[in-house]
Amino acid sequence: MRQIDNPRVLAFEVLAEVELKGEYSNLLLPKFLTASKMSKNDKAMATELVYGTLRMKGLYDQYIQNVSDRRLELIDAKALIVLRLGTHQLKQMRTPPHASIYESVELAKRVLGKSTASFVNAVLRRISEMDSIEWQGDEVSRLAGEHSHPEWIVSSYIDNLKDVDQVEQLLRANNHPTKPTLIAWPGLSSKDELIVDGAHDLAESMNAVNFDGNPGDLTAVRERRAGVQDYGSQVVVEEFFKSYQENLRWLDLCAGPGGKAAYLSALLSQRGGEFVANEISEARANLVKQVVRYGTVTNFDGRELPDSMGKFDRILIDAPCTGIGALRRRPEVRWRRTVQELKELVELQSELLDAAAEKLNTNGVLGYATCSPHQAETIFQIRGFLKRNSQFEIMQIEHPRADMDGFLQLWTHLDGCDAMFLALLHKKE
């Protein structure tokens, strides 16, 4: 990772990797920041530029399209990144307009050349003179435009929450910068250790803290005795672990990149039980091995586990999903996912559930979790599973936010975490 000590250049390089190579900002940016010798303020600026530009890309593209004589698809991809960065500074940051434009033009000269810099200068000057955009169409179009979300995601939120005001609060929450949440893995580190190193206590949690900075600066994180994990994901593990009994076999069926597996492993290391973390991707399985210290890590397709693995008493499916419940932390996901991908993921989730049902012992518990509140991936998925598998029943979750049907659906605007879903299913005798 090369060292970059200019926040705008660093932001551009990260965004180019995200936009052009399909990288994930929440994984890539920390690496760039760790390699840089920039001041804390400059690192904070680079972070805001990256995440803010990704979140509001849809809105900024409308600004750019409104003043440009070129259609967006005809603008060089890297020039478009520079324009979005400049628009973010003009519309969301406190940078004076003349400074936003000047710095953006200088960035364009550096990464694209003088001719493109002239185009960037002209477009940003016109945008600086615009007050706002008037949105045409229905409520979904307005919400999608103003809050920079694809319409299909907005529609899914409305279907679930059934309240436009709640949806607007959720959209705003998705666009609000968030600080990293850390977890002190039991037996390896403690909240007190992280707090001494500068973290802030999350009082309602057993092992979570918030941290305003680069997690890699903390000794416990560098030594993999603590990790970065959203509070909602921690709640999922804790609620699943409430079904603990002695001498059980536990399986995390889709364990990569390893956050929930690491927490489960640490909890079981304190109380006993056999633990297996399985991950289909060899690369991700290697990541799981780095954080799972108690138990074993296997590398199979979760739909085709070998008979030699036997059966389990507890199986957690942290299912591959659209991820539209984690848009604060993974802002680019909103632009990558499509309705067609949703359909493919729903089919995969269904296959994983049915495969897990075959590997679960009688009287066992199956936990199904998604980082998506889309009903096709949550309650409709569970209802379909129960129709196909009559030997299963819903097991009531004890969390205060669990609903009347026994499910847990967290919401970013209500709970301050990812919109995680959890269902617990009991295999009857």
C-alpha positions in Angstrom: 0.0 0.0 0.0 1.7 3.2 -1.1 1.8 6.2 1.2 -0.5 9.1 0.3 -0.4 12.3 2.4 -3.0 14.5 0.6 -6.5 13.8 1.8 -8.2 14.6 -1.6 -5.7 12.4 -3.5 -6.2 9.6 -1.0 -10.0 9.9 -1.3 -9.7 9.8 -5.1 -7.5 6.7 -5.0 -9.9 4.9 -2.7 -13.0 5.9 -4.7 -11.3 4.8 -8.0 -10.6 1.3 -6.5 -14.2 1.1 -5.2 -15.8 2.4 -8.4 -13.6 0.8 -11.0 -12.4 -2.4 -9.3 -15.3 -3.3 -7.1 -13.5 -2.9 -3.8 -15.3 -2.2 -0.5 -14.6 1.2 1.1 -14.9 0.0 4.7 -12.1 -2.5 4.0 -9.9 -0.4 1.7 -9.9 3.0 3.4 -8.4 1.8 6.7 -5.5 0.4 4.8 -4.8 3.7 3.1 -5.2 5.6 6.3 -2.8 3.3 8.2 -0.2 3.7 5.4 -0.5 7.5 5.4 1.3 9.9 7.7 -1.4 12.5 7.5 -2.6 14.4 10.6 -5.7 13.2 12.4 -7.7 16.1 10.9 -6.6 15.2 7.3 -7.5 11.6 7.9 -10.9 12.6 9.1 -11.3 14.8 6.0 -10.3 11.9 3.7 -12.8 9.6 5.5 -15.6 12.1 5.1 -14.8 12.6 1.4 -14.8 8.9 0.7 -18.0 7.9 2.6 -19.9 11.1 1.9 -19.2 11.0 -1.8 -20.3 7.3 -2.0 -23.5 7.9 0.0 -24.7 10.9 -2.0 -23.5 9.7 -5.4 -27.0 9.5 -6.8 -27.8 13.1 -5.8 -24.5 14.4 -7.0 -24.9 12.7 -10.3 -28.2 14.7 -10.7 -26.4 17.9 -10.0 -23.6 17.0 -12.5 -26.1 16.0 -15.2 -28.2 19.1 -14.8 -25.3 21.4 -15.6 -23.1 19.3 -17.9 -23.5 19.2 -21.7 -22.3 15.6 -21.6 -24.4 12.7 -20.5 -23.0 10.9 -17.4 -22.1 7.8 -19.3 -19.9 9.8 -21.7 -17.9 11.4 -18.9 -14.6 9.7 -18.1 -15.1 7.6 -15.0 -12.2 9.1 -13.1 -13.4 12.6 -14.1 -16.8 11.7 -12.7 -15.2 10.7 -9.4 -13.4 14.1 -9.2 -16.7 15.9 -9.9 -18.5 14.0 -7.2 -15.8 14.8 -4.7 -16.0 18.4 -5.6 -19.8 18.4 -5.4 -19.6 16.8 -2.0 -17.4 19.7 -0.8 -19.7 22.3 -2.3 -23.0 20.8 -1.0 -22.1 19.0 2.3 -18.9 20.3 3.7 -17.9 23.6 5.1 -15.2 24.2 2.5 -15.6 27.6 0.9 -16.8 27.3 -2.7 -13.7 28.9 -4.2 -11.5 26.5 -2.3 -13.6 23.4 -3.2 -13.4 24.3 -6.9 -9.7 25.2 -6.8 -8.7 22.0 -5.0 -10.9 19.8 -7.3 -9.3 21.4 -10.4 -5.8 20.8 -9.0 -6.8 17.2 -8.2 -8.0 16.8 -11.8 -4.8 18.2 -13.2 -2.8 15.7 -11.1 -4.8 12.6 -12.0 -6.3 13.4 -15.4 -4.5 16.3 -17.1 -5.2 20.0 -17.9 -7.9 19.5 -20.5 -10.1 17.5 -18.2 -9.4 19.9 -15.4 -11.0 22.7 -17.4 -14.1 20.6 -17.8 -14.2 19.9 -14.1 -13.8 23.7 -13.4 -16.7 24.6 -15.6 -19.1 22.0 -14.2 -18.3 22.7 -10.6 -18.7 26.5 -11.0 -22.2 25.9 -12.4 -23.0 23.5 -9.5 -21.9 26.1 -7.0 -24.6 28.4 -8.3 -27.4 25.9 -7.9 -29.5 25.9 -4.7 -31.2 22.5 -4.9 -32.9 20.1 -7.3 -36.6 19.9 -7.7 -37.7 16.3 -7.9 -40.5 15.1 -10.2 -42.6 12.0 -9.7 -44.2 10.2 -6.7 -43.1 9.9 -3.1 -40.7 7.1 -3.8 -38.9 9.1 -6.5 -38.7 12.1 -4.2 -37.3 10.1 -1.3 -34.9 8.2 -3.5 -33.6 11.4 -5.1 -33.3 13.6 -2.0 -31.7 10.9 0.1 -29.6 9.3 -2.7 -31.0 5.7 -2.6 -32.2 3.5 -5.5 -36.0 3.5 -5.7 -36.2 -0.3 -5.2 -34.5 0.0 -1.8 -36.8 2.9 -0.8 -39.9 0.9 -1.8 -38.7 -2.1 0.3 -38.3 0.1 3.3 -41.9 1.5 2.8 -43.3 -2.0 2.4 -41.7 -3.0 5.8 -42.1 0.2 7.9 -45.4 1.3 6.3 -44.7 4.9 7.4 -43.1 7.5 5.2 -41.8 9.6 8.1 -40.1 6.5 9.5 -38.6 5.7 6.1 -37.3 9.2 5.8 -35.7 8.9 9.2 -34.1 5.6 8.1 -32.8 7.2 4.9 -31.2 10.0 6.8 -29.6 7.6 9.2 -28.2 5.6 6.3 -26.5 8.8 5.2 -25.2 9.8 8.6 -21.5 9.2 9.3 -20.9 6.5 11.9 -18.0 5.7 14.2 -16.5 2.2 14.3 -18.0 -0.2 16.9 -15.5 -2.6 18.4 -16.0 -5.8 20.3 -13.8 -7.1 23.1 -13.8 -10.8 22.5 -14.4 -12.6 25.9 -11.3 -14.2 27.4 -9.0 -12.2 25.0 -9.6 -8.6 25.9 -12.1 -6.4 27.8 -14.1 -3.3 27.4 -12.0 -1.7 30.1 -8.8 -2.3 28.1 -10.4 -0.7 25.0 -11.7 2.2 27.0 -8.3 2.9 28.5 -7.0 3.1 24.9 -9.5 5.8 24.0 -12.8 3.9 23.2 -16.2 4.9 24.6 -18.4 2.6 26.5 -21.6 1.3 24.9 -23.5 0.9 28.1 -26.3 -1.4 26.9 -23.8 -3.9 25.5 -21.7 -6.7 27.2 -18.7 -6.3 25.0 -19.1 -3.4 22.6 -17.5 0.1 22.6 -17.4 2.9 20.1 -14.2 4.3 18.8 -13.5 7.7 17.1 -10.5 6.8 15.0 -8.7 4.1 13.1 -9.3 0.8 14.9 -5.9 -0.4 13.8 -4.3 2.1 16.2 -5.5 0.0 19.1 -3.2 -2.8 20.4 -6.0 -5.3 21.1 -7.3 -4.9 17.5 -3.8 -5.3 16.0 -3.2 -8.4 18.1 -6.6 -9.8 17.1 -7.9 -9.9 20.7 -10.6 -7.4 19.7 -12.3 -6.7 16.4 -14.5 -4.3 14.5 -18.1 -5.4 14.6 -21.4 -3.5 14.4 -23.5 -3.7 17.5 -26.4 -5.2 15.6 -24.2 -8.2 14.6 -23.2 -8.6 18.2 -26.8 -8.7 19.3 -27.5 -11.5 16.7 -24.7 -13.6 18.2 -25.8 -12.9 21.8 -29.5 -13.8 21.1 -28.4 -17.0 19.3 -26.1 -17.9 22.2 -28.9 -17.7 24.7 -29.9 -21.2 23.6 -26.6 -22.5 25.1 -26.6 -25.9 26.7 -23.6 -28.1 27.7 -22.0 -30.5 25.3 -23.5 -29.3 22.1 -22.1 -29.1 18.6 -22.2 -25.6 17.1 -21.8 -24.6 13.4 -21.5 -21.2 11.8 -22.5 -22.2 8.2 -21.4 -19.0 6.3 -18.7 -17.7 8.6 -16.6 -15.3 6.4 -15.2 -12.8 7.0 -15.4 -14.0 10.6 -16.9 -11.4 12.9 -19.8 -13.5 14.2 -17.7 -16.7 14.2 -15.0 -15.0 16.3 -17.6 -13.9 18.9 -19.2 -17.3 19.0 -15.8 -19.0 19.3 -14.9 -16.7 22.2 -18.2 -17.3 24.0 -17.9 -21.1 23.6 -14.3 -21.1 24.8 -15.5 -19.8 28.1 -18.3 -22.4 28.6 -17.5 -25.4 26.4 -18.9 -27.1 23.4 -17.6 -28.1 19.9 -17.4 -25.3 17.3 -17.0 -25.4 13.6 -16.9 -22.3 11.4 -17.5 -23.0 7.7 -16.9 -20.7 4.7 -17.2 -21.5 1.0 -14.5 -19.0 -0.1 -11.0 -20.2 0.6 -9.8 -16.6 0.9 -12.5 -15.7 3.4 -11.9 -18.9 5.2 -8.3 -17.8 5.8 -9.7 -14.6 7.3 -11.9 -16.6 9.6 -8.8 -18.6 10.7 -7.1 -15.4 11.8 -9.9 -14.6 14.4 -11.3 -18.0 15.4 -9.1 -19.3 18.2 -11.4 -22.0 19.6 -12.8 -24.5 17.2 -12.0 -25.5 13.6 -12.5 -23.7 10.3 -13.7 -25.7 7.2 -14.0 -24.7 3.5 -17.2 -26.1 1.9 -20.3 -25.0 0.1 -22.8 -24.6 2.9 -25.4 -26.4 0.8 -23.1 -29.5 0.4 -21.4 -30.2 3.6 -19.8 -33.7 3.7 -21.6 -36.4 5.7 -18.3 -36.9 7.6 -19.0 -33.6 9.4 -22.0 -35.2 11.1 -24.9 -33.2 12.5 -25.1 -30.2 14.8 -27.2 -29.0 17.7 -26.9 -25.3 16.9 -26.5 -23.8 13.4 -26.2 -20.2 12.6 -26.8 -19.0 9.0 -25.4 -15.5 8.6 -26.9 -15.6 5.1 -25.4 -13.9 2.0 -27.8 -11.0 1.4 -28.2 -7.6 -0.3 -26.7 -5.9 2.7 -29.1 -3.0 2.4 -29.3 -2.8 6.2 -25.7 -1.7 6.5 -25.6 1.3 4.2 -24.0 3.6 6.7 -20.9 1.5 6.7 -21.0 0.1 3.2 -22.5 3.0 1.2 -21.4 1.7 -2.2 -23.7 -1.4 -1.7 -26.8 0.6 -2.5 -25.4 1.3 -6.0 -24.2 -2.3 -6.7 -27.2 -4.4 -5.7 -30.0 -5.0 -8.2 -33.4 -6.5 -8.0 -32.1 -9.4 -10.1 -29.4 -10.0 -7.5 -32.0 -9.9 -4.8 -33.9 -12.8 -6.5 -30.7 -14.8 -6.8 -29.8 -14.3 -3.2 -33.3 -15.2 -2.0 -32.9 -18.5 -3.8 -29.5 -19.1 -2.3 -30.8 -18.3 1.2 -33.6 -20.8 0.7 -31.1 -23.5 -0.3 -28.9 -22.8 2.7 -31.8 -23.0 5.0 -33.0 -26.4 3.7 -29.4 -27.8 3.8 -29.0 -26.6 7.4 -32.3 -28.3 8.3 -30.9 -31.6 7.2 -27.7 -31.1 9.3 -29.5 -30.1 12.5 -30.2 -32.6 15.2 -33.7 -33.1 16.6 -34.5 -30.5 19.3 -31.7 -28.3 17.8 -31.9 -24.6 17.0 -31.3 -22.9 13.7 -30.5 -19.2 13.7 -31.1 -17.3 10.4 -29.7 -13.8 10.2 -29.4 -11.2 7.4 -28.0 -7.7 7.2 -31.0 -6.7 5.3 -34.6 -5.8 6.3 -36.0 -6.6 2.8 -39.0 -8.8 3.5 -38.1 -11.2 0.7 -34.9 -12.0 2.6 -36.5 -12.0 6.1 -40.1 -12.9 7.1 -41.1 -14.2 3.6 -38.0 -16.3 3.5 -38.8 -17.8 6.9 -42.5 -18.4 6.1 -41.5 -20.3 3.0 -39.0 -22.4 4.9 -41.7 -23.3 7.5 -44.1 -24.4 4.8 -41.4 -26.7 3.3 -40.2 -28.0 6.7 -43.1 -28.7 9.0 -40.9 -30.2 11.7 -39.7 -26.6 12.5 -41.4 -23.9 14.6 -40.5 -20.3 15.5 -38.6 -19.9 18.7 -39.5 -16.6 20.5 -36.5 -14.3 20.7 -36.2 -12.7 24.2 -34.8 -9.3 23.1 -36.9 -6.3 24.0 -37.1 -5.3 20.3 -38.4 -8.7 19.2 -41.8 -8.5 17.5 -45.1 -10.4 18.1 -44.1 -13.0 15.5 -41.0 -13.9 17.5 -38.5 -12.3 15.1 -35.9 -9.6 15.8 -35.7 -6.7 13.3 -33.3 -4.0 14.3 -33.4 -0.6 12.5 -30.6 1.9 12.0 -32.7 4.9 12.8 -34.2 3.3 16.0 -31.3 1.2 17.3 -28.2 3.0 16.1 -26.8 -0.1 14.4 -27.2 -2.1 11.2 -30.7 -3.2 10.3 -30.1 -6.8 11.3 -32.8 -9.5 11.1 -32.8 -12.7 13.2 -35.1 -15.7 13.4 -34.6 -18.7 15.7 -36.2 -21.9 14.5 -36.6 -25.0 16.7 -36.5 -28.5 15.2 -39.3 -30.4 17.0 -39.0 -33.9 18.3 
